């Protein structure tokens, strides 16, 4: 009787040699691991307690010993980079005074801001001790925060004041929380290079049309999926959010405003970085005039509690909290930081009101303008008002939206979910 064809089939010579090679690599790796384990045990002992045999092993396996030392140094360095240090008050004061002088002397100062300017608004940063990535790396739970509830901080309002006084010409922000815009900074002087959670755009209209909303427009969007489910009032094309996820490129004109950022970098004599680890920002070479020699680049001042990869190039490094530094800075410059007032928040004056049929297009929390008795509420943009009136005339009754829905995480939460998912996949593949 003939054997079934499958059992007759013999593995090819190439296949056999590949299996042998793999087996050899595995055994070499195992052998190296055993040696490392042995060396680690020896290194733990105080030198006086090491036997002759121990010393002999260390000598023979010196290359592995050196490799272990190198790894330990790298670990220590990474740990030190994550540590937050604060300058003592006297040092902080003198550094802030120097920063004030730099700002006064500079014809064209620009600011780069990161998550650190928003931590006082209860928005967690990424790489701080309680930052999103740090907690996830430690396997700790991170609760999604409703960013819609946040208001511009002292740092945001101080930056707005510095802009008003002409001491700062342009702000480039990595934050998507929209708090710079809400502090009063005009869009043309602001580059939100990773987008703004309150803005959706129509890319089909000849001049890219922005729709500023009073709710998180990213509820239904994610990595490479940017449609928000609403349509352009003018051309009926699908609207898209403006968020630039990690690994994406976006050509949206506003709120990213790369043109404005680059123009201002070219003219800048001073760059002040506030509350950013600069790990992402440093990769945008156009922000650092890297085509010029170091001496011809703008002076760099960094305000951050942790180490940044640009520290070695900085003219001044301030280890301080953004709110504290901006407050001291404004005090030094004799400037009064304006208080954030909802009635002056441009988000409400720039917003495009939803049409009746769009009222149920989102379920996240909406910002509501609470008019104070002595303040006149701001009006919505004119064309939207007219559209709304027309719809009202058509006899459509207003739908009472259910605002009691629990807030759903938008772009921020999705980042977390994606990260958590990949972590759990890694864990399950290990086990
Ligand atoms: Zn359009």
Boltz pocket constraint, residues with backbone or C-beta under 6 A from the ligand:
constraints:
  - pocket:
      binder: B
      contacts: [[A, 202], [A, 203], [A, 204], [A, 205], [A, 209], [A, 232], [A, 233], [A, 234], [A, 235], [A, 236], [A, 237]]
      max_distance: 6.0
